[in-house]
Amino acid sequence: MGQEPTERVANLKALAELEGYESVEALLEVAQFDCVIPGICTTAGCTYTVEVEPDQREGFCEACGTSTVQSALVLAERI
Ligand SMILES: [Zn+2]
């Protein structure tokens, strides 16, 4: 179940916004040097965010109860 690139971009933008970053680039800049970074649930309609490990691809979402949280770096395909 691969995600469309546009979906990843949309999730990244939502994540940057929810976490208070000016842009996706600003978020990724900070994220690449941290050991815990923002992640967001990739389920359509869910915007649950949580701090995750940089390589997290299937983090648990407390809002929808599935393992669909991906880190910002995973969404950006930087890892
Ligand atoms: Zn969710």
N, CA, C, O and the ligand as a Tripos MOL2 file, in Angstrom:
@<TRIPOS>MOLECULE
protein
  317   315    80     0     0
PROTEIN
NO_CHARGES

@<TRIPOS>ATOM
      1 N           0.8200   -1.1940    0.0000 N.3       1 MET1
      2 CA          0.0000    0.0000    0.0000 C.3       1 MET1
      3 C           0.8600    1.2510    0.0000 C.2       1 MET1
      4 O           1.0310    1.9170    1.0210 O.2       1 MET1
      5 N           1.3960    1.5500   -1.1790 N.am      2 GLY2
      6 CA          2.2510    2.7260   -1.2890 C.3       2 GLY2
      7 C           1.4280    3.9910   -1.3000 C.2       2 GLY2
      8 O           0.2780    4.0060   -1.7390 O.2       2 GLY2
      9 N           2.0320    5.0360   -0.8160 N.am      3 GLN3
     10 CA          1.3310    6.3170   -0.7980 C.3       3 GLN3
     11 C           1.6760    7.0980   -2.0350 C.2       3 GLN3
     12 O           2.8000    7.0270   -2.5330 O.2       3 GLN3
     13 N           0.7150    7.8450   -2.5340 N.am      4 GLU4
     14 CA          0.9690    8.7400   -3.6450 C.3       4 GLU4
     15 C           1.8870    9.8530   -3.1540 C.2       4 GLU4
     16 O           1.7700   10.2950   -2.0110 O.2       4 GLU4
     17 N           2.8110   10.3120   -4.0190 N.am      5 PRO5
     18 CA          3.7010   11.4150   -3.6270 C.3       5 PRO5
     19 C           2.9170   12.6420   -3.1740 C.2       5 PRO5
     20 O           3.3310   13.3330   -2.2440 O.2       5 PRO5
     21 N           1.8040   12.9130   -3.8150 N.am      6 THR6
     22 CA          1.0210   14.0910   -3.4500 C.3       6 THR6
     23 C           0.4490   13.9560   -2.0400 C.2       6 THR6
     24 O           0.3050   14.9400   -1.3150 O.2       6 THR6
     25 N           0.1300   12.7250   -1.6720 N.am      7 GLU7
     26 CA         -0.3850   12.4640   -0.3290 C.3       7 GLU7
     27 C           0.7020   12.7330    0.7060 C.2       7 GLU7
     28 O           0.4510   13.3300    1.7540 O.2       7 GLU7
     29 N           1.9090   12.2820    0.3920 N.am      8 ARG8
     30 CA          3.0310   12.5020    1.3110 C.3       8 ARG8
     31 C           3.2820   13.9840    1.4980 C.2       8 ARG8
     32 O           3.4940   14.4520    2.6170 O.2       8 ARG8
     33 N           3.2580   14.7230    0.3940 N.am      9 VAL9
     34 CA          3.4850   16.1650    0.4560 C.3       9 VAL9
     35 C           2.3900   16.8250    1.2930 C.2       9 VAL9
     36 O           2.6710   17.7040    2.1090 O.2       9 VAL9
     37 N           1.1540   16.4030    1.0900 N.am     10 ALA10
     38 CA          0.0360   16.9760    1.8460 C.3      10 ALA10
     39 C           0.2070   16.6910    3.3340 C.2      10 ALA10
     40 O          -0.0400   17.5640    4.1670 O.2      10 ALA10
     41 N           0.6270   15.4730    3.6710 N.am     11 ASN11
     42 CA          0.8460   15.1230    5.0710 C.3      11 ASN11
     43 C           1.9800   15.9450    5.6720 C.2      11 ASN11
     44 O           1.9010   16.4020    6.8130 O.2      11 ASN11
     45 N           3.0360   16.1230    4.8830 N.am     12 LEU12
     46 CA          4.1830   16.9140    5.3570 C.3      12 LEU12
     47 C           3.7900   18.3640    5.6180 C.2      12 LEU12
     48 O           4.1820   18.9560    6.6240 O.2      12 LEU12
     49 N           3.0160   18.9210    4.7050 N.am     13 LYS13
     50 CA          2.5850   20.3100    4.8660 C.3      13 LYS13
     51 C           1.7150   20.4550    6.1090 C.2      13 LYS13
     52 O           1.8670   21.4050    6.8770 O.2      13 LYS13
     53 N           0.8070   19.5100    6.2990 N.am     14 ALA14
     54 CA         -0.0760   19.5500    7.4640 C.3      14 ALA14
     55 C           0.7560   19.4380    8.7410 C.2      14 ALA14
     56 O           0.5090   20.1450    9.7180 O.2      14 ALA14
     57 N           1.7280   18.5530    8.7220 N.am     15 LEU15
     58 CA          2.5820   18.3460    9.8940 C.3      15 LEU15
     59 C           3.3670   19.6100   10.2380 C.2      15 LEU15
     60 O           3.4100   20.0230   11.3970 O.2      15 LEU15
     61 N           3.9890   20.2230    9.2280 N.am     16 ALA16
     62 CA          4.7650   21.4380    9.4560 C.3      16 ALA16
     63 C           3.8710   22.5300   10.0460 C.2      16 ALA16
     64 O           4.2660   23.2480   10.9650 O.2      16 ALA16
     65 N           2.6740   22.6380    9.5020 N.am     17 GLU17
     66 CA          1.7350   23.6490    9.9630 C.3      17 GLU17
     67 C           1.3120   23.3950   11.4130 C.2      17 GLU17
     68 O           1.3240   24.2990   12.2490 O.2      17 GLU17
     69 N           0.9410   22.1530   11.6840 N.am     18 LEU18
     70 CA          0.4730   21.7980   13.0280 C.3      18 LEU18
     71 C           1.5630   21.9710   14.0750 C.2      18 LEU18
     72 O           1.2800   22.3040   15.2260 O.2      18 LEU18
     73 N           2.8140   21.7450   13.6720 N.am     19 GLU19
     74 CA          3.9280   21.8670   14.6070 C.3      19 GLU19
     75 C           4.4620   23.2920   14.6700 C.2      19 GLU19
     76 O           5.3970   23.5670   15.4220 O.2      19 GLU19
     77 N           3.8860   24.1940   13.8970 N.am     20 GLY20
     78 CA          4.2660   25.5900   13.9720 C.3      20 GLY20
     79 C           5.5140   25.9870   13.1970 C.2      20 GLY20
     80 O           6.1490   26.9940   13.5140 O.2      20 GLY20
     81 N           5.8690   25.2030   12.1840 N.am     21 TYR21
     82 CA          7.0200   25.5670   11.3560 C.3      21 TYR21
     83 C           6.5490   26.4190   10.1840 C.2      21 TYR21
     84 O           5.4190   26.2890    9.7140 O.2      21 TYR21
     85 N           7.4520   27.3040    9.7190 N.am     22 GLU22
     86 CA          7.1280   28.1960    8.6020 C.3      22 GLU22
     87 C           6.8770   27.4250    7.3170 C.2      22 GLU22
     88 O           6.0330   27.7960    6.5010 O.2      22 GLU22
     89 N           7.6280   26.3470    7.1560 N.am     23 SER23
     90 CA          7.5460   25.5920    5.9150 C.3      23 SER23
     91 C           7.9860   24.1580    6.1580 C.2      23 SER23
     92 O           8.5150   23.8280    7.2200 O.2      23 SER23
     93 N           7.7640   23.3200    5.1710 N.am     24 VAL24
     94 CA          8.2110   21.9270    5.2440 C.3      24 VAL24
     95 C           9.7360   21.8900    5.3470 C.2      24 VAL24
     96 O          10.2990   21.0910    6.0960 O.2      24 VAL24
     97 N          10.3960   22.7640    4.5870 N.am     25 GLU25
     98 CA         11.8610   22.8030    4.6130 C.3      25 GLU25
     99 C          12.3920   23.1290    6.0030 C.2      25 GLU25
    100 O          13.3790   22.5450    6.4510 O.2      25 GLU25
    101 N          11.7300   24.0640    6.6830 N.am     26 ALA26
    102 CA         12.1570   24.4450    8.0340 C.3      26 ALA26
    103 C          12.0170   23.2560    8.9820 C.2      26 ALA26
    104 O          12.8770   23.0200    9.8300 O.2      26 ALA26
    105 N          10.9370   22.5220    8.8300 N.am     27 LEU27
    106 CA         10.7080   21.3390    9.6520 C.3      27 LEU27
    107 C          11.7930   20.2920    9.3970 C.2      27 LEU27
    108 O          12.3510   19.7330   10.3410 O.2      27 LEU27
    109 N          12.0920   20.0260    8.1260 N.am     28 LEU28
    110 CA         13.0740   18.9960    7.7790 C.3      28 LEU28
    111 C          14.4780   19.3880    8.2250 C.2      28 LEU28
    112 O          15.2810   18.5380    8.6130 O.2      28 LEU28
    113 N          14.7610   20.6840    8.1630 N.am     29 GLU29
    114 CA         16.0610   21.2070    8.5810 C.3      29 GLU29
    115 C          16.3320   20.8360   10.0410 C.2      29 GLU29
    116 O          17.4030   20.3390   10.3890 O.2      29 GLU29
    117 N          15.3360   21.0900   10.8740 N.am     30 VAL30
    118 CA         15.4500   20.7910   12.3000 C.3      30 VAL30
    119 C          15.4370   19.2800   12.5260 C.2      30 VAL30
    120 O          16.2060   18.7470   13.3260 O.2      30 VAL30
    121 N          14.5480   18.6070   11.8030 N.am     31 ALA31
    122 CA         14.3530   17.1710   12.0210 C.3      31 ALA31
    123 C          15.6040   16.3430   11.7440 C.2      31 ALA31
    124 O          15.8380   15.3350   12.4100 O.2      31 ALA31
    125 N          16.3980   16.7540   10.7800 N.am     32 GLN32
    126 CA         17.5190   15.8840   10.4320 C.3      32 GLN32
    127 C          18.6070   15.8170   11.5070 C.2      32 GLN32
    128 O          19.4910   14.9630   11.4400 O.2      32 GLN32
    129 N          18.5470   16.7010   12.4850 N.am     33 PHE33
    130 CA         19.5600   16.6600   13.5480 C.3      33 PHE33
    131 C          19.0110   16.1840   14.8840 C.2      33 PHE33
    132 O          19.7470   16.1160   15.8680 O.2      33 PHE33
    133 N          17.7340   15.8570   14.9260 N.am     34 ASP34
    134 CA         17.1300   15.4190   16.1770 C.3      34 ASP34
    135 C          16.9950   13.9120   16.2360 C.2      34 ASP34
    136 O          16.9590   13.2410   15.2050 O.2      34 ASP34
    137 N          16.9180   13.3730   17.4700 N.am     35 CYS35
    138 CA         16.7210   11.9290   17.5850 C.3      35 CYS35
    139 C          15.2510   11.6010   17.7780 C.2      35 CYS35
    140 O          14.8520   10.4420   17.6650 O.2      35 CYS35
    141 N          14.4460   12.6100   18.0680 N.am     36 VAL36
    142 CA         12.9960   12.4290   18.1130 C.3      36 VAL36
    143 C          12.4030   13.5890   17.3310 C.2      36 VAL36
    144 O          12.6720   14.7530   17.6260 O.2      36 VAL36
    145 N          11.5930   13.2620   16.3300 N.am     37 ILE37
    146 CA         11.0840   14.3100   15.4470 C.3      37 ILE37
    147 C           9.5660   14.1860   15.2760 C.2      37 ILE37
    148 O           8.9780   13.1670   15.6380 O.2      37 ILE37
    149 N           8.9380   15.2270   14.7240 N.am     38 PRO38
    150 CA          7.4850   15.1430   14.5500 C.3      38 PRO38
    151 C           7.0850   14.1050   13.5040 C.2      38 PRO38
    152 O           7.7540   13.9250   12.4870 O.2      38 PRO38
    153 N           5.9790   13.4350   13.7840 N.am     39 GLY39
    154 CA          5.4070   12.4980   12.8300 C.3      39 GLY39
    155 C           3.9190   12.7570   12.7660 C.2      39 GLY39
    156 O           3.3470   13.3790   13.6610 O.2      39 GLY39
    157 N           3.2950   12.2780   11.7050 N.am     40 ILE40
    158 CA          1.8570   12.4870   11.5490 C.3      40 ILE40
    159 C           1.1890   11.2160   11.0420 C.2      40 ILE40
    160 O           1.7830   10.4390   10.2940 O.2      40 ILE40
    161 N          -0.0490   11.0190   11.4590 N.am     41 CYS41
    162 CA         -0.8270    9.8740   11.0000 C.3      41 CYS41
    163 C          -1.1470   10.0660    9.5200 C.2      41 CYS41
    164 O          -1.5320   11.1560    9.0960 O.2      41 CYS41
    165 N          -0.9840    9.0050    8.7400 N.am     42 THR42
    166 CA         -1.1960    9.1110    7.2950 C.3      42 THR42
    167 C          -2.5750    8.6220    6.8580 C.2      42 THR42
    168 O          -2.8640    8.5450    5.6630 O.2      42 THR42
    169 N          -3.4140    8.2970    7.8200 N.am     43 THR43
    170 CA         -4.7790    7.9060    7.4770 C.3      43 THR43
    171 C          -5.5420    9.1310    6.9850 C.2      43 THR43
    172 O          -5.4720   10.1970    7.5980 O.2      43 THR43
    173 N          -6.2630    8.9820    5.8890 N.am     44 ALA44
    174 CA         -7.0090   10.1030    5.3300 C.3      44 ALA44
    175 C          -7.9600   10.6840    6.3680 C.2      44 ALA44
    176 O          -8.7200    9.9580    7.0080 O.2      44 ALA44
    177 N          -7.9070   11.9980    6.5230 N.am     45 GLY45
    178 CA         -8.8130   12.6640    7.4530 C.3      45 GLY45
    179 C          -8.3050   12.7520    8.8730 C.2      45 GLY45
    180 O          -8.8840   13.4690    9.6880 O.2      45 GLY45
    181 N          -7.2320   12.0360    9.1920 N.am     46 CYS46
    182 CA         -6.6790   12.0580   10.5470 C.3      46 CYS46
    183 C          -5.4450   12.9460   10.5630 C.2      46 CYS46
    184 O          -4.5830   12.8300    9.6920 O.2      46 CYS46
    185 N          -5.3550   13.8390   11.5560 N.am     47 THR47
    186 CA         -4.1940   14.7320   11.6270 C.3      47 THR47
    187 C          -3.4920   14.6030   12.9650 C.2      47 THR47
    188 O          -2.9500   15.5760   13.4900 O.2      47 THR47
    189 N          -3.5060   13.3970   13.5110 N.am     48 TYR48
    190 CA         -2.8250   13.1530   14.7820 C.3      48 TYR48
    191 C          -1.3160   13.2890   14.5900 C.2      48 TYR48
    192 O          -0.7410   12.6860   13.6840 O.2      48 TYR48
    193 N          -0.6830   14.0830   15.4490 N.am     49 THR49
    194 CA          0.7650   14.2170   15.3740 C.3      49 THR49
    195 C           1.3870   13.7800   16.6850 C.2      49 THR49
    196 O           0.7790   13.8990   17.7490 O.2      49 THR49
    197 N           2.6120   13.2690   16.5960 N.am     50 VAL50
    198 CA          3.3030   12.7590   17.7740 C.3      50 VAL50
    199 C           4.8010   12.7440   17.4830 C.2      50 VAL50
    200 O           5.2190   12.6370   16.3300 O.2      50 VAL50
    201 N           5.6110   12.8550   18.5500 N.am     51 GLU51
    202 CA          7.0560   12.7810   18.3710 C.3      51 GLU51
    203 C           7.4520   11.3220   18.1420 C.2      51 GLU51
    204 O           7.0540   10.4390   18.9030 O.2      51 GLU51
    205 N           8.2260   11.0770   17.1050 N.am     52 VAL52
    206 CA          8.6270    9.7040   16.7860 C.3      52 VAL52
    207 C          10.1140    9.6360   16.4630 C.2      52 VAL52
    208 O          10.7820   10.6610   16.3200 O.2      52 VAL52
    209 N          10.6220    8.4010   16.3480 N.am     53 GLU53
    210 CA         11.9980    8.2220   15.9040 C.3      53 GLU53
    211 C          12.0590    8.6030   14.4250 C.2      53 GLU53
    212 O          11.0830    8.4370   13.6940 O.2      53 GLU53
    213 N          13.2340    9.1240   13.9830 N.am     54 PRO54
    214 CA         13.3620    9.6070   12.6050 C.3      54 PRO54
    215 C          12.9880    8.5730   11.5340 C.2      54 PRO54
    216 O          12.5180    8.9450   10.4580 O.2      54 PRO54
    217 N          13.1920    7.2730   11.8180 N.am     55 ASP55
    218 CA         12.9050    6.2610   10.7950 C.3      55 ASP55
    219 C          11.5450    5.5820   10.9950 C.2      55 ASP55
    220 O          11.2830    4.5230   10.4250 O.2      55 ASP55
    221 N          10.6920    6.1960   11.8030 N.am     56 GLN56
    222 CA          9.3790    5.5910   12.0840 C.3      56 GLN56
    223 C           8.4780    5.5760   10.8410 C.2      56 GLN56
    224 O           8.2440    6.6120   10.2180 O.2      56 GLN56
    225 N           7.9780    4.3820   10.4950 N.am     57 ARG57
    226 CA          7.0870    4.2390    9.3410 C.3      57 ARG57
    227 C           5.7210    3.6970    9.7290 C.2      57 ARG57
    228 O           4.7660    3.7830    8.9580 O.2      57 ARG57
    229 N           5.6360    3.1430   10.9210 N.am     58 GLU58
    230 CA          4.3610    2.5590   11.3350 C.3      58 GLU58
    231 C           4.1010    2.7910   12.8190 C.2      58 GLU58
    232 O           3.8240    1.8670   13.5850 O.2      58 GLU58
    233 N           4.2020    4.0730   13.1940 N.am     59 GLY59
    234 CA          3.9430    4.4460   14.5780 C.3      59 GLY59
    235 C           2.4620    4.3500   14.9080 C.2      59 GLY59
    236 O           1.6060    4.4380   14.0270 O.2      59 GLY59
    237 N           2.1760    4.1680   16.1810 N.am     60 PHE60
    238 CA          0.7860    4.0000   16.5930 C.3      60 PHE60
    239 C           0.0610    5.3360   16.6820 C.2      60 PHE60
    240 O           0.5590    6.2820   17.2920 O.2      60 PHE60
    241 N          -1.0970    5.4050   16.0800 N.am     61 CYS61
    242 CA         -1.9280    6.6040   16.1550 C.3      61 CYS61
    243 C          -2.9740    6.4060   17.2400 C.2      61 CYS61
    244 O          -3.7790    5.4760   17.1780 O.2      61 CYS61
    245 N          -2.9560    7.2780   18.2230 N.am     62 GLU62
    246 CA         -3.9140    7.1550   19.3250 C.3      62 GLU62
    247 C          -5.2930    7.6470   18.9250 C.2      62 GLU62
    248 O          -6.2820    7.3530   19.5970 O.2      62 GLU62
    249 N          -5.3610    8.3980   17.8270 N.am     63 ALA63
    250 CA         -6.6510    8.9150   17.3840 C.3      63 ALA63
    251 C          -7.4520    7.8700   16.6110 C.2      63 ALA63
    252 O          -8.6560    7.7300   16.8280 O.2      63 ALA63
    253 N          -6.7940    7.1340   15.7070 N.am     64 CYS64
    254 CA         -7.5690    6.1460   14.9450 C.3      64 CYS64
    255 C          -7.1870    4.7130   15.2850 C.2      64 CYS64
    256 O          -7.7720    3.7740   14.7450 O.2      64 CYS64
    257 N          -6.2220    4.5320   16.1670 N.am     65 GLY65
    258 CA         -5.9230    3.1900   16.6620 C.3      65 GLY65
    259 C          -5.2140    2.2610   15.6960 C.2      65 GLY65
    260 O          -5.2640    1.0420   15.8560 O.2      65 GLY65
    261 N          -4.5490    2.8280   14.6880 N.am     66 THR66
    262 CA         -3.8050    1.9880   13.7540 C.3      66 THR66
    263 C          -2.3470    2.4320   13.7170 C.2      66 THR66
    264 O          -2.0030    3.5150   14.1900 O.2      66 THR66
    265 N          -1.4990    1.5830   13.1510 N.am     67 SER67
    266 CA         -0.0730    1.9040   13.0830 C.3      67 SER67
    267 C           0.2420    2.5970   11.7730 C.2      67 SER67
    268 O           0.8220    2.0080   10.8610 O.2      67 SER67
    269 N          -0.1470    3.8440   11.6960 N.am     68 THR68
    270 CA         -0.0430    4.5790   10.4340 C.3      68 THR68
    271 C           0.7080    5.8950   10.5730 C.2      68 THR68
    272 O           0.6470    6.7370    9.6770 O.2      68 THR68
    273 N           1.4200    6.0840   11.6900 N.am     69 VAL69
    274 CA          2.1640    7.3260   11.8780 C.3      69 VAL69
    275 C           3.5320    7.2180   11.2090 C.2      69 VAL69
    276 O           4.2670    6.2570   11.4390 O.2      69 VAL69
    277 N           3.8700    8.2060   10.3830 N.am     70 GLN70
    278 CA          5.1890    8.2490    9.7390 C.3      70 GLN70
    279 C           5.9000    9.5310   10.1280 C.2      70 GLN70
    280 O           5.2810   10.5820   10.2970 O.2      70 GLN70
    281 N           7.2310    9.4200   10.2670 N.am     71 SER71
    282 CA          8.0070   10.6040   10.6510 C.3      71 SER71
    283 C           8.1320   11.5600    9.4670 C.2      71 SER71
    284 O           7.9260   11.1780    8.3150 O.2      71 SER71
    285 N           8.4700   12.7960    9.7750 N.am     72 ALA72
    286 CA          8.6420   13.8180    8.7350 C.3      72 ALA72
    287 C           9.7060   13.3930    7.7130 C.2      72 ALA72
    288 O           9.5410   13.6140    6.5140 O.2      72 ALA72
    289 N          10.7870   12.7880    8.1890 N.am     73 LEU73
    290 CA         11.8640   12.3900    7.2790 C.3      73 LEU73
    291 C          11.4420   11.2380    6.3750 C.2      73 LEU73
    292 O          11.8520   11.1770    5.2160 O.2      73 LEU73
    293 N          10.6340   10.3340    6.8910 N.am     74 VAL74
    294 CA         10.1180    9.2270    6.0730 C.3      74 VAL74
    295 C           9.1960    9.7870    4.9890 C.2      74 VAL74
    296 O           9.2770    9.3980    3.8250 O.2      74 VAL74
    297 N           8.3250   10.7020    5.3930 N.am     75 LEU75
    298 CA          7.3940   11.3140    4.4330 C.3      75 LEU75
    299 C           8.1420   12.0530    3.3360 C.2      75 LEU75
    300 O           7.7140   12.0800    2.1820 O.2      75 LEU75
    301 N           9.2720   12.6550    3.7140 N.am     76 ALA76
    302 CA         10.0540   13.4320    2.7530 C.3      76 ALA76
    303 C          11.0190   12.5450    1.9880 C.2      76 ALA76
    304 O          11.7440   13.0190    1.1130 O.2      76 ALA76
    305 N          11.0320   11.2520    2.3150 N.am     77 GLU77
    306 CA         11.9510   10.2860    1.7110 C.3      77 GLU77
    307 C          13.4020   10.7040    1.8800 C.2      77 GLU77
    308 O          14.2210   10.5700    0.9710 O.2      77 GLU77
    309 N          13.7000   11.2180    3.0820 N.am     78 ARG78
    310 CA         15.0720   11.6390    3.3750 C.3      78 ARG78
    311 C          15.7970   10.5720    4.1820 C.2      78 ARG78
    312 O          16.9270   10.7910    4.6180 O.2      78 ARG78
    313 N          15.1710    9.4380    4.3840 N.am     79 ILE79
    314 CA         15.7880    8.4190    5.2330 C.3      79 ILE79
    315 C          15.5320    7.0510    4.6310 C.2      79 ILE79
    316 O          15.9640    6.0410    5.1860 O.2      79 ILE79
    317 ZN         -4.7740    8.4830   12.9070 Zn       80 ZN80
@<TRIPOS>BOND
     1     1     2 1
     2     2     3 1
     3     3     4 2
     4     3     5 am
     5     5     6 1
     6     6     7 1
     7     7     8 2
     8     7     9 am
     9     9    10 1
    10    10    11 1
    11    11    12 2
    12    11    13 am
    13    13    14 1
    14    14    15 1
    15    15    16 2
    16    15    17 am
    17    17    18 1
    18    18    19 1
    19    19    20 2
    20    19    21 am
    21    21    22 1
    22    22    23 1
    23    23    24 2
    24    23    25 am
    25    25    26 1
    26    26    27 1
    27    27    28 2
    28    27    29 am
    29    29    30 1
    30    30    31 1
    31    31    32 2
    32    31    33 am
    33    33    34 1
    34    34    35 1
    35    35    36 2
    36    35    37 am
    37    37    38 1
    38    38    39 1
    39    39    40 2
    40    39    41 am
    41    41    42 1
    42    42    43 1
    43    43    44 2
    44    43    45 am
    45    45    46 1
    46    46    47 1
    47    47    48 2
    48    47    49 am
    49    49    50 1
    50    50    51 1
    51    51    52 2
    52    51    53 am
    53    53    54 1
    54    54    55 1
    55    55    56 2
    56    55    57 am
    57    57    58 1
    58    58    59 1
    59    59    60 2
    60    59    61 am
    61    61    62 1
    62    62    63 1
    63    63    64 2
    64    63    65 am
    65    65    66 1
    66    66    67 1
    67    67    68 2
    68    67    69 am
    69    69    70 1
    70    70    71 1
    71    71    72 2
    72    71    73 am
    73    73    74 1
    74    74    75 1
    75    75    76 2
    76    75    77 am
    77    77    78 1
    78    78    79 1
    79    79    80 2
    80    79    81 am
    81    81    82 1
    82    82    83 1
    83    83    84 2
    84    83    85 am
    85    85    86 1
    86    86    87 1
    87    87    88 2
    88    87    89 am
    89    89    90 1
    90    90    91 1
    91    91    92 2
    92    91    93 am
    93    93    94 1
    94    94    95 1
    95    95    96 2
    96    95    97 am
    97    97    98 1
    98    98    99 1
    99    99   100 2
   100    99   101 am
   101   101   102 1
   102   102   103 1
   103   103   104 2
   104   103   105 am
   105   105   106 1
   106   106   107 1
   107   107   108 2
   108   107   109 am
   109   109   110 1
   110   110   111 1
   111   111   112 2
   112   111   113 am
   113   113   114 1
   114   114   115 1
   115   115   116 2
   116   115   117 am
   117   117   118 1
   118   118   119 1
   119   119   120 2
   120   119   121 am
   121   121   122 1
   122   122   123 1
   123   123   124 2
   124   123   125 am
   125   125   126 1
   126   126   127 1
   127   127   128 2
   128   127   129 am
   129   129   130 1
   130   130   131 1
   131   131   132 2
   132   131   133 am
   133   133   134 1
   134   134   135 1
   135   135   136 2
   136   135   137 am
   137   137   138 1
   138   138   139 1
   139   139   140 2
   140   139   141 am
   141   141   142 1
   142   142   143 1
   143   143   144 2
   144   143   145 am
   145   145   146 1
   146   146   147 1
   147   147   148 2
   148   147   149 am
   149   149   150 1
   150   150   151 1
   151   151   152 2
   152   151   153 am
   153   153   154 1
   154   154   155 1
   155   155   156 2
   156   155   157 am
   157   157   158 1
   158   158   159 1
   159   159   160 2
   160   159   161 am
   161   161   162 1
   162   162   163 1
   163   163   164 2
   164   163   165 am
   165   165   166 1
   166   166   167 1
   167   167   168 2
   168   167   169 am
   169   169   170 1
   170   170   171 1
   171   171   172 2
   172   171   173 am
   173   173   174 1
   174   174   175 1
   175   175   176 2
   176   175   177 am
   177   177   178 1
   178   178   179 1
   179   179   180 2
   180   179   181 am
   181   181   182 1
   182   182   183 1
   183   183   184 2
   184   183   185 am
   185   185   186 1
   186   186   187 1
   187   187   188 2
   188   187   189 am
   189   189   190 1
   190   190   191 1
   191   191   192 2
   192   191   193 am
   193   193   194 1
   194   194   195 1
   195   195   196 2
   196   195   197 am
   197   197   198 1
   198   198   199 1
   199   199   200 2
   200   199   201 am
   201   201   202 1
   202   202   203 1
   203   203   204 2
   204   203   205 am
   205   205   206 1
   206   206   207 1
   207   207   208 2
   208   207   209 am
   209   209   210 1
   210   210   211 1
   211   211   212 2
   212   211   213 am
   213   213   214 1
   214   214   215 1
   215   215   216 2
   216   215   217 am
   217   217   218 1
   218   218   219 1
   219   219   220 2
   220   219   221 am
   221   221   222 1
   222   222   223 1
   223   223   224 2
   224   223   225 am
   225   225   226 1
   226   226   227 1
   227   227   228 2
   228   227   229 am
   229   229   230 1
   230   230   231 1
   231   231   232 2
   232   231   233 am
   233   233   234 1
   234   234   235 1
   235   235   236 2
   236   235   237 am
   237   237   238 1
   238   238   239 1
   239   239   240 2
   240   239   241 am
   241   241   242 1
   242   242   243 1
   243   243   244 2
   244   243   245 am
   245   245   246 1
   246   246   247 1
   247   247   248 2
   248   247   249 am
   249   249   250 1
   250   250   251 1
   251   251   252 2
   252   251   253 am
   253   253   254 1
   254   254   255 1
   255   255   256 2
   256   255   257 am
   257   257   258 1
   258   258   259 1
   259   259   260 2
   260   259   261 am
   261   261   262 1
   262   262   263 1
   263   263   264 2
   264   263   265 am
   265   265   266 1
   266   266   267 1
   267   267   268 2
   268   267   269 am
   269   269   270 1
   270   270   271 1
   271   271   272 2
   272   271   273 am
   273   273   274 1
   274   274   275 1
   275   275   276 2
   276   275   277 am
   277   277   278 1
   278   278   279 1
   279   279   280 2
   280   279   281 am
   281   281   282 1
   282   282   283 1
   283   283   284 2
   284   283   285 am
   285   285   286 1
   286   286   287 1
   287   287   288 2
   288   287   289 am
   289   289   290 1
   290   290   291 1
   291   291   292 2
   292   291   293 am
   293   293   294 1
   294   294   295 1
   295   295   296 2
   296   295   297 am
   297   297   298 1
   298   298   299 1
   299   299   300 2
   300   299   301 am
   301   301   302 1
   302   302   303 1
   303   303   304 2
   304   303   305 am
   305   305   306 1
   306   306   307 1
   307   307   308 2
   308   307   309 am
   309   309   310 1
   310   310   311 1
   311   311   312 2
   312   311   313 am
   313   313   314 1
   314   314   315 1
   315   315   316 2
@<TRIPOS>SUBSTRUCTURE
     1 MET1         2 RESIDUE 1 A MET
     2 GLY2         6 RESIDUE 1 A GLY
     3 GLN3        10 RESIDUE 1 A GLN
     4 GLU4        14 RESIDUE 1 A GLU
     5 PRO5        18 RESIDUE 1 A PRO
     6 THR6        22 RESIDUE 1 A THR
     7 GLU7        26 RESIDUE 1 A GLU
     8 ARG8        30 RESIDUE 1 A ARG
     9 VAL9        34 RESIDUE 1 A VAL
    10 ALA10       38 RESIDUE 1 A ALA
    11 ASN11       42 RESIDUE 1 A ASN
    12 LEU12       46 RESIDUE 1 A LEU
    13 LYS13       50 RESIDUE 1 A LYS
    14 ALA14       54 RESIDUE 1 A ALA
    15 LEU15       58 RESIDUE 1 A LEU
    16 ALA16       62 RESIDUE 1 A ALA
    17 GLU17       66 RESIDUE 1 A GLU
    18 LEU18       70 RESIDUE 1 A LEU
    19 GLU19       74 RESIDUE 1 A GLU
    20 GLY20       78 RESIDUE 1 A GLY
    21 TYR21       82 RESIDUE 1 A TYR
    22 GLU22       86 RESIDUE 1 A GLU
    23 SER23       90 RESIDUE 1 A SER
    24 VAL24       94 RESIDUE 1 A VAL
    25 GLU25       98 RESIDUE 1 A GLU
    26 ALA26      102 RESIDUE 1 A ALA
    27 LEU27      106 RESIDUE 1 A LEU
    28 LEU28      110 RESIDUE 1 A LEU
    29 GLU29      114 RESIDUE 1 A GLU
    30 VAL30      118 RESIDUE 1 A VAL
    31 ALA31      122 RESIDUE 1 A ALA
    32 GLN32      126 RESIDUE 1 A GLN
    33 PHE33      130 RESIDUE 1 A PHE
    34 ASP34      134 RESIDUE 1 A ASP
    35 CYS35      138 RESIDUE 1 A CYS
    36 VAL36      142 RESIDUE 1 A VAL
    37 ILE37      146 RESIDUE 1 A ILE
    38 PRO38      150 RESIDUE 1 A PRO
    39 GLY39      154 RESIDUE 1 A GLY
    40 ILE40      158 RESIDUE 1 A ILE
    41 CYS41      162 RESIDUE 1 A CYS
    42 THR42      166 RESIDUE 1 A THR
    43 THR43      170 RESIDUE 1 A THR
    44 ALA44      174 RESIDUE 1 A ALA
    45 GLY45      178 RESIDUE 1 A GLY
    46 CYS46      182 RESIDUE 1 A CYS
    47 THR47      186 RESIDUE 1 A THR
    48 TYR48      190 RESIDUE 1 A TYR
    49 THR49      194 RESIDUE 1 A THR
    50 VAL50      198 RESIDUE 1 A VAL
    51 GLU51      202 RESIDUE 1 A GLU
    52 VAL52      206 RESIDUE 1 A VAL
    53 GLU53      210 RESIDUE 1 A GLU
    54 PRO54      214 RESIDUE 1 A PRO
    55 ASP55      218 RESIDUE 1 A ASP
    56 GLN56      222 RESIDUE 1 A GLN
    57 ARG57      226 RESIDUE 1 A ARG
    58 GLU58      230 RESIDUE 1 A GLU
    59 GLY59      234 RESIDUE 1 A GLY
    60 PHE60      238 RESIDUE 1 A PHE
    61 CYS61      242 RESIDUE 1 A CYS
    62 GLU62      246 RESIDUE 1 A GLU
    63 ALA63      250 RESIDUE 1 A ALA
    64 CYS64      254 RESIDUE 1 A CYS
    65 GLY65      258 RESIDUE 1 A GLY
    66 THR66      262 RESIDUE 1 A THR
    67 SER67      266 RESIDUE 1 A SER
    68 THR68      270 RESIDUE 1 A THR
    69 VAL69      274 RESIDUE 1 A VAL
    70 GLN70      278 RESIDUE 1 A GLN
    71 SER71      282 RESIDUE 1 A SER
    72 ALA72      286 RESIDUE 1 A ALA
    73 LEU73      290 RESIDUE 1 A LEU
    74 VAL74      294 RESIDUE 1 A VAL
    75 LEU75      298 RESIDUE 1 A LEU
    76 ALA76      302 RESIDUE 1 A ALA
    77 GLU77      306 RESIDUE 1 A GLU
    78 ARG78      310 RESIDUE 1 A ARG
    79 ILE79      314 RESIDUE 1 A ILE
    80 ZN80       317 GROUP 0 **** ****
